[in-house]
Amino acid sequence: MDPSARAFYASRFEIAFLRTKGEAFQDFFSTIMEMAYPADFQRVRPWGRLGDRKNDGYLQSERKLFQVYAPKGLASAETVRKIDEDFTGALPYWKEHFSTWVFVHNAEDGLGPEVLKKLLDLGVAHPQLKVLRWGFEELRAQAFRLSESSLARLFGPAPTVRSMDALGIADLRPILEHIPRLPAPADADLRPVPADKLERNLLSEHAADLLKLGMRRASLVSRYFDARPDPTERDAIAQALRDKYEALRRTGLSPDSVFAALQDFVNSVRVPTPEQQAAVFAVLAYFFEECDIFERAPQKEAP
């Protein structure tokens, strides 16, 4: 797989893992498992008053029964109660069919001690069963079992070095025309770009790699603006991106989540081609390099 494509899929997986909650996360998990284990993994949906019998998915070849829990906030006491309810509820109906019970969660910082102890206690109380927990690393491993074509179905086609190097002015036009224009402020910060801007913004390695990919063709974006009849167009687009960035940052999103949301803001099509994805990253890299989006060091006052 092209390293840029791998960075794109790693970034998209991380954002989806952290952003989706509740049923949306359960669907995300089930889709990955269905792709990774076709005709083996079975998603289970609630069926009338019977519900799902405390089974959110079943991997027949490995006799694994999954319970997925991804609320907006993983409160300790409620999570312990949920684990106990789901595990004890699954035993009477499914005990002949599973030997491993897996608690799947999307807690960004891992599980708290009370939750972990509850899972360990269940394993001790039921030595005939394995009790496992799956979080970010376990589900990412399943996602990267998939072929590149399956990853493209899941996350969209990825930009590659080849698609970036083949980028032309015509590829940029629909992206740049899609971004709204806003009046630029009179006091724009015109200091040179700091060399350590990527590090200062705490972007993950995957997000940084995608910006570096876009920087290969950032000069093409500059040429696009140089050829435009309206000299204020660049500043008007830059202001729209600044305003969007500031609005996203105020929501408390992580730097990578902000970066992903900016991609969606810039993107002009629902399912972009690799070339259109490349154009998106070239545009974002250009405005990143120009210090129009993301953070720079505070300006020091003159002595």
N, C-alpha and C positions, 0 to 999 in steps of 0.2 A: 504494500500500500504506500502511496506517495506520502512522505512525512507531513506535508501540509494537509492532506486529507485526514491523516490520523489526528493531527492537532485539532482540526475542525470537528471531527466526530467526538473526540475526548471532551472538547469544550461544550458541545451541544448536549452530550450525555450529562455532564456535571450540572448544567443549567436546568435540564429537565428533571433531574433527580431532586434538586433543591427547590424548584419552583412548584412542582405539581404536588397536590395534597389530596387526601380523601380518595374518592372513587377515581379521580383522574390519575393518581399515582398507582392505584391498583390496576387500571387499564394499561398504564405504561409498563409495569412489571409483567403483566400477562402477555402483552404483545411481544416483549423481548423473549420471554420463555417459549412462546409458541413458535417464534422464528428460530430459536436455538434448538428446540426439540420438537420438530414437526411430527404429528401423529403420535406423540408421546405425552407431551404436556397438555393438560386439559384445564382451561379456565372454568370456574364454576360461578354461576350467577344465582342470585336469590330467585326462588321459585315460589311465588305466592306466599301463603302463610308458613310454608316450610322453611323459608329463607335459604341459606346455602349450607345449612347443617355445619356451620363453623369450618368451612373449607373454601378458601379463596383460590385454590389451584392445586393440581395433583400431577406429579411426575411419576408415571406408572413404572417405568423401567427401574427407578431408584427408590420406589415406594416412599416418596416424600410428599407430605401434605403441608401446604403453605397457608399461613395466616398473615395478611398484609394489614399494617396499621400505620397510617400517615396523616394524623390530624395536623391542624395548623400549629399547635403547640403540644409537645410531648410531655404532659404533666406526669410526674412520677406515680402518684397514687392511682390516677385514672388508668395509666398504662399497665400497672400491676394488676388492677382489677380486670382489665380487658384481656390480658394474657391468661389469667386464671379462668375466666369465663369461656374463652375460646378453646383453650386446651381441654378443660373438663367437658365442654360441650361436644367436642369432636370425638372423644374416646368411645362413647356408646355406639355411635353410628358408623365410624370409620376404622375402628381398632383392628379389624381383620385385614385392612388394606394398606396400612402405613407402618413403617418402622422408624421413620424420621419425621419430626415435626419442626417446621422452620418458621420462626418469627421474622417477618420482613418489615423493615422500618426505613424511614428516610431522615432520621435524626442527623443533623449536620455534624454535630460534635460528639457523636457516640451516645451510648446509653448510660443513664445514671446508675449508681451502685445498687439502689433498691430494685430497679428493673433487672439488672444483671443477676442479682441474687435470686430473684424469683425464677428466672430461667434455669439457673444452676440447681435450685431446689427441686424444680420439676424433673430434671434429669436424674437426681438422686432418688426421688420418690418413685420414678418409673424407669428402673435400670434396663428394662427390655426395649426402651425407646431411646433414640438420640434426640436431643433438643438443641437445635442450632439457632443462631441469629444471623440474619443477612442485613447488611447495610450497604454503604456506598461501594466499598471495594468488591464485595461479593457480587453485587448486581452489575457493576462495570465489567467484571470478568465474564459474566454471561453475555453482556452486550458485545464484547469484543471476540466472542466465539463466532459471531455472525460474519457472513461474507460482506464484501464492500457493497455489493448491490443491495443486500438486505439493510445495511446501515443507511444507504441512500434512501431506501423506502421509509425508514424510520425517521431520519433527520433531514432529508433533502440531499441533493447532490453536493459534493464538496468541491471547493476550488482547489486547483493544483498549481504547481509551478508552471506547468505547460499552459494551462488556461490563463494564468496571470501574465506570462510573457507574451501571449498572443493577443492581449487586450488592446483594443483600439479606441479612438475617440468616439466612434459610433456606439460602442458598448457603454460608454460613460453617460451619454446624453440622456437616455430614459431614467437613469438613476438620479442624476443631478436635477433634471426637470421635475422629478417627483417630490423633491424636498421643498417645503414652503419657504418663502422669503420673508424676513423680518428686518426692520430698520436696524442698522448697526449703531452701537453707541459711539459718541464722540471721543470717549476716553479709552479706546481699545488698547490692550496691553501689547506693545510692539517689541518687547524684549526678545532676544534670540532664544531658540529652543534649547532647554537644558539637556545635556547629554544623558542624564540619569532619569529621564522622565518615565520610562517604562518601569523602572524599579520603584520610583516614588509612588506610582499609582497602584502598587500591590496587585497587579494583574498576574494570573497564573501563567505558568510556562506555556500552556496551550494558547491562551489569549494573546500573549506576547508574540508567539510564533506566527499567529494569524496577522497581527499588525505588521510584523516584519515582512511577511509575504506581500501584504499590500504596499509596503514601502518600495518594493521593486518597481512599482508603476505609479508612485505618487507624482513623479514629474510629469506624467501624462495628464493628470488632473490639472496641474499648473498650466500646461500648454493649452488645455481646453479653455481655461479662464482667460488666458492671454489672447485667445482668438475671438472672444465674445465681444459684441459691440457695447454692452453695458458694463462699465468698469465697476459698478457697485454690486454686481451679481454675486461675486464671491463673498463679499462681506454680508450680504443679505442671507445667503445660505449658511454662512458661519454663525450668524446670530441665531438662526433657527436651531442649529445643532447645539449651540451653547445653552439656549433656553431648555431644550429637551434634556440635555445632560444634567442641568441643575435640577430640573423637576424630578428626574429619576434618582439623583443622589439624595434628594430630600426624603425619599421614601424609605431610605435605609438599606437599599439593595447593596449587595456585594459588588466590588469593581467588575468582576466577570459578568454578573447579572446585568449591570448597567451597560456593559459592552454588548451583550447579546440583545438587549432592548434597543440599543442604537442601531444594530444591524437591521432589526425589524422596522425601525423608523425610516431608515434609508432605503430599504428594499422596496422596489416598485411592483414586484410580482409575487404571487402566493407561493409558487413552487419554482424557484429560480434554477436556471441551468448553471453548470460550473462556471461558465463565462460571466453570467450575471452575478454570481456569488463573488467572483474575482473583482468585478467592478465595484461591488459594495465595499470590499476590504480596501481597495485602492483609494476610494473616496474617504473612508474613515481614517486610513493611514495618513492621507494628505492633511486632513484637518487636525489630526493628532499631532503631526509634526509641526504644524503651524501654531500649536498651543491654543487652538480654538475649543477643544474638548479635552476633558480630563485635567488633572491637577498639575500645577507647577509650584515651586517654592514661593512663599509670600515675598512680595517685593520689600526690600529693606529700605528704611527711611534714610535719607541723606543725612550725614552727620552735621 
